C-alpha cells in the first residue's frame, strides 16, 4: 500500500512537474512503507474501538460516516505529521508548495475512502455468508425436529390400536394373541432399524410392511383383502419409511372392516408413483383420531422432496399416490 501510494504521488508530480519525472528514491519508498504500516495499525485500532461502541449491525449509515471521518482525519494527520517528521530527520525542506500537500492529502483521502468501502463490503459479505450458514443450520435442525416428531406420532398411535386388539385376544384366543405379539415385535424391530433413516428402499419398505400386514390379517382375517402388484425393477427406488404402513392404517382406521363390508386395498406402481387404492365405506363415527393420517404422510414428503402426494376420492374408492425417488436420491439422512 505504501509503495503504491508513493508511486501514485510521484506519478501525479510527474504530470505537473515535467522536469522531475517519476522518481525512484529508495528512501522515500521505505518511508512510505513505514507510514503505511503505522496508518494501517492505527486505522485497525480505531475500527476496533468503533466496533465496540458503534457496531455496524446497530446503525449502518452512522457507523460508515463515523468510520470514514475518523479514518480520514487520522490518515491525513498521520501522513502530514509523519512526512514532516521524516523530512526533518532527513534534512529535507520543510516548506513545500501547497500543491504538493494537496496531492498527498487528496491521494491518502481517496485511498481511505476506497479502503473503508472495501471493508464495509467485506463485512457485509461475511455477514451474508454467516447468515446463509445459520439459515441452513436452522433448516436442517427444523427438518430433524419435524422428522423426529412425525416418528414419535406414528408409533404411539399404532401401539394404541395394537394393544387394544391384543387385549381382546389374550383371553378369547391365546394362540392368536401369541402370534400377534410376535408380529408386533417384528414390526417394531423394523421401526428401530429404520428410525435414523430419512429414506428406505421399496424392498425394505415392503419387508417392513409385510409384518404389519400379517398383524392386521391376524386382527381382521378375511375381512381385510390386500393385493400387491409391484415390479422388482423398482426395488431399489426409495420412499420415506413407514409410508405404506401409514396408508394401510389410515384406510383401516376410517373405513368399515366387517364380513358384510370387507375392506380391499390394492398397492401398485405406475411410473414414478406407488398407488394405494382402497374401497371406500367410511365409518359413521370417526372414533379415536390423533389427526396425523394423511397430513403425516404429506409432511414426510415435504421434508425429503418437493414432489407432492396426490389424493383422489370418488364415491367408491379412495386413492393416494406417493412419489418414489431415484436410487441415488440422497434426501435427508439423520
C-alpha positions in Angstrom: 0.0 0.0 0.0 2.8 2.4 0.9 4.7 1.7 -2.3 1.6 2.1 -4.4 0.7 5.4 -2.7 4.2 6.8 -3.1 4.3 5.7 -6.8 0.9 7.3 -7.4 2.1 10.6 -5.8 5.2 10.6 -7.9 3.2 9.9 -11.0 0.9 12.9 -10.2 4.0 15.1 -9.6 5.5 14.0 -12.9 2.4 15.2 -14.7 2.7 18.7 -13.3 6.5 18.9 -12.9 7.8 17.6 -16.2 11.4 18.2 -15.3 11.2 15.8 -12.3 9.7 12.7 -13.9 8.8 9.7 -11.8 11.4 9.3 -9.1 12.5 6.0 -7.6 14.3 7.1 -4.5 14.5 4.2 -2.2 14.5 6.3 1.0 11.1 7.7 0.1 9.7 4.3 -0.6 11.0 2.9 2.7 9.4 5.9 4.5 6.2 5.3 2.6 6.1 1.6 3.8 6.7 2.7 7.4 4.0 5.3 7.2 1.6 2.8 5.6 2.2 0.3 8.4 1.6 2.9 11.1 -1.5 4.1 9.4 -2.9 0.6 8.9 -2.3 -0.3 12.6 -3.9 3.0 13.7 -6.9 2.5 11.4 -7.3 -1.0 12.7 -7.3 0.2 16.3 -9.8 3.0 15.5 -12.1 0.5 13.8 -11.9 -1.9 16.7 -13.0 0.9 19.0 -15.8 1.8 16.7 -16.9 -1.8 16.5 -17.1 -1.9 20.3 -19.1 1.3 20.8 -20.8 1.7 17.4 -21.1 -1.7 15.7 -22.1 -2.0 12.1 -25.2 -4.0 13.0 -26.8 -1.2 15.1 -26.6 1.7 12.6 -25.0 1.2 9.3 -25.1 4.8 8.0 -23.8 6.3 11.3 -21.1 3.7 11.5 -20.0 4.3 7.9 -19.9 8.1 8.4 -18.1 7.8 11.7 -15.5 5.4 10.3 -15.0 7.5 7.2 -14.5 10.7 9.1 -12.3 9.2 11.9 -10.2 7.2 9.4 -9.8 10.2 7.1 -8.7 12.6 9.8 -6.3 10.1 11.3 -4.8 9.3 7.9 -4.4 12.9 6.8 -2.9 13.9 10.2 -0.7 10.9 10.3 0.6 11.4 6.8 1.3 15.1 7.2 2.8 14.6 10.6 5.0 11.7 9.8 6.1 13.3 6.5 7.1 16.4 8.4 9.0 14.2 11.0 10.8 12.2 8.3 11.6 15.2 6.2 13.1 16.9 9.3 15.1 13.8 10.2 16.5 13.5 6.6 17.2 17.2 6.3 14.7 17.9 3.5 13.0 21.2 3.1 10.0 21.6 5.4 8.3 24.3 3.3 6.8 22.8 0.2 4.4 24.1 -2.4 0.8 23.9 -1.3 0.0 21.8 -4.4 2.3 19.1 -3.1 0.4 18.8 0.1 -2.9 18.8 -1.7 -1.7 15.9 -3.9 -0.6 13.9 -0.8 -3.8 14.7 1.2 -6.1 14.0 -1.7 -4.4 10.7 -2.6 -4.4 9.5 1.0 -8.1 10.6 1.5 -9.2 8.8 -1.7 -7.4 5.6 -0.7 -9.0 5.9 2.8 -12.5 6.1 1.2 -11.8 3.1 -1.0 -10.4 1.1 1.9 -13.5 1.9 4.1 -15.8 1.0 1.3 -14.0 -2.3 0.7 -14.0 -3.1 4.4 -17.8 -2.4 4.6 -18.3 -4.7 1.5 -16.2 -7.4 3.1 -18.1 -7.1 6.4 -21.5 -7.5 4.7 -20.2 -10.3 2.5 -19.0 -12.2 5.6 -22.2 -11.4 7.4 -24.3 -12.7 4.5 -22.2 -15.9 4.4 -22.7 -16.4 8.1 -26.4 -15.8 7.7 -26.7 -18.4 5.0 -24.8 -20.9 7.1 -27.1 -20.2 10.1 -30.1 -20.4 7.8 -29.0 -23.8 6.5 -28.3 -25.0 10.1 -31.7 -23.8 11.2 -33.4 -25.5 8.3 -31.6 -28.8 9.0 -32.4 -28.6 12.7 -36.1 -27.8 11.8 -36.3 -30.8 9.5 -34.7 -33.1 12.0 -37.1 -31.9 14.7 -40.1 -32.4 12.4 -38.9 -35.8 11.3 -38.5 -36.9 14.9 -41.9 -35.5 15.9 -43.5 -37.4 13.0 -41.9 -40.7 14.0 -43.0 -40.3 17.6 -46.5 -39.5 16.5 -46.7 -42.7 14.4 -45.5 -45.2 16.9 -47.9 -44.3 19.9 -50.9 -44.3 17.6 -50.1 -47.7 16.1 -49.2 -49.1 19.6 -52.5 -47.8 20.9 -54.5 -49.8 18.3 -52.4 -52.9 18.6 -52.7 -53.1 22.4 -56.4 -52.7 22.1 -56.5 -55.6 19.7 -54.2 -57.7 21.8 -56.2 -57.1 25.0 -59.3 -58.6 23.3 -57.3 -61.7 22.0 -55.5 -62.6 25.2 -58.5 -64.4 26.8 -60.5 -65.2 23.7 -57.7 -66.7 21.5 -54.4 -67.1 23.3 -52.7 -68.8 20.3 -53.6 -65.9 18.0 -52.5 -63.5 20.7 -49.1 -65.2 20.8 -48.6 -64.8 17.0 -49.9 -61.3 17.3 -47.2 -60.4 19.8 -44.5 -61.9 17.6 -45.7 -59.9 14.6 -45.9 -56.8 16.7 -42.3 -57.3 17.9 -41.3 -57.8 14.2 -43.0 -54.5 13.2 -41.2 -52.6 16.0 -37.9 -54.3 15.1 -38.3 -52.9 11.6 -39.2 -49.5 13.0 -36.0 -49.5 15.1 -33.9 -50.5 12.1 -35.2 -47.5 10.1 -35.5 -44.9 12.8 -32.4 -43.0 11.7 -33.1 -43.1 8.0 -34.8 -40.4 6.0 -35.4 -42.8 3.1 -35.6 -46.5 2.6 -35.7 -48.7 -0.5 -39.0 -50.0 -1.7 -37.7 -53.5 -1.0 -37.1 -52.5 2.7 -40.4 -50.8 2.9 -42.3 -53.9 1.6 -40.4 -56.1 4.0 -41.4 -53.9 7.0 -44.9 -53.6 5.7 -45.4 -57.3 5.4 -45.0 -57.7 9.2 -47.7 -55.1 9.7 -50.0 -56.7 7.1 -49.6 -60.1 8.9 -50.5 -58.3 12.1 -53.7 -56.8 10.5 -54.7 -60.2 9.0 -54.5 -61.7 12.4 -56.7 -59.0 13.6 -59.3 -58.9 10.8 -58.9 -62.3 9.0 -60.9 -62.5 5.7 -62.5 -59.1 6.4 -59.2 -57.5 5.0 -58.1 -58.1 1.5 -54.7 -56.8 0.3 -53.3 -57.2 -3.2 -49.8 -56.2 -4.3 -48.5 -55.6 -7.8 -45.1 -54.1 -7.5 -42.3 -54.8 -10.0 -38.9 -55.9 -8.7 -37.4 -53.4 -11.1 -38.3 -50.7 -8.6 -36.9 -52.4 -5.5 -34.0 -50.0 -5.1 -36.0 -46.9 -5.6 -36.8 -45.0 -2.4 -39.6 -43.7 -0.2 -39.8 -42.3 3.3 -40.1 -45.1 5.9 -43.5 -46.3 7.1 -45.4 -44.8 4.2 -47.2 -47.9 3.2 -47.9 -48.9 6.8 -49.4 -45.4 7.4 -51.6 -45.6 4.4 -52.9 -49.1 5.2 -53.5 -48.0 8.8 -55.3 -44.9 7.6 -57.6 -46.9 5.4 -58.4 -49.4 8.2 -59.0 -46.6 10.7 -61.5 -44.6 8.6 -63.4 -47.4 6.8 -65.8 -50.2 7.9 -64.0 -53.6 8.1 -66.6 -56.3 8.5 -67.8 -59.6 7.0 -70.6 -57.7 5.3 -68.3 -54.9 4.0 -64.7 -56.3 3.8 -62.0 -53.7 3.1 -60.0 -54.2 -0.1 -56.7 -52.5 -0.8 -54.6 -52.5 -4.0 -51.0 -51.5 -3.9 -49.3 -51.0 -7.3 -46.6 -49.0 -9.0 -47.3 -46.8 -12.1 -44.5 -44.7 -13.4 -42.8 -42.9 -10.6 -45.7 -43.4 -8.1 -46.8 -46.0 -5.7 -50.6 -46.1 -5.8 -52.6 -47.2 -2.8 -56.3 -47.7 -3.5 -59.0 -48.9 -1.2 -62.7 -49.4 -1.2 -64.5 -46.5 0.4 -67.1 -47.1 3.1 -66.4 -44.6 5.8 -67.3 -45.3 9.4 -70.3 -43.3 10.8 -68.2 -42.3 13.8 -64.5 -41.4 13.5 -63.7 -42.7 16.9 -60.1 -42.2 18.1 -58.0 -39.9 15.9 -54.7 -38.3 16.5 -55.0 -36.2 13.4 -51.9 -37.5 11.8 -53.0 -39.7 8.9 -52.6 -38.1 5.5 -51.2 -34.9 6.9 -48.4 -37.0 8.4 -47.7 -38.6 5.0 -47.6 -35.2 3.3 -45.3 -33.8 6.0 -42.9 -36.7 5.4 -42.7 -35.9 1.7 -42.4 -32.1 2.4 -39.2 -33.0 4.4 -37.4 -35.1 1.8 -38.6 -33.9 -1.6 -40.6 -31.2 -3.4 -42.7 -33.9 -5.1 -46.3 -33.9 -3.9 -48.6 -36.6 -2.7 -51.7 -36.9 -4.8 -55.0 -37.7 -3.1 -58.2 -38.7 -5.1 -61.6 -39.7 -3.8 -64.7 -41.0 -5.6 -67.9 -42.4 -4.2 -66.5 -46.0 -4.3 -62.7 -45.6 -3.9 -60.1 -43.6 -2.1 -56.7 -43.4 -3.8 -53.3 -42.0 -2.6 -50.4 -41.7 -5.0 -47.0 -41.2 -3.3 -43.9 -40.4 -5.3 -41.0 -42.8 -5.5 -37.5 -41.4 -5.5 -34.5 -42.5 -7.6 -32.0 -44.9 -6.0 -29.3 -42.3 -5.9 -31.5 -39.6 -4.4 -29.9 -38.5 -1.1 -32.8 -37.0 0.6 -32.5 -36.4 4.3 -30.5 -38.9 6.4 -30.0 -38.5 10.1 
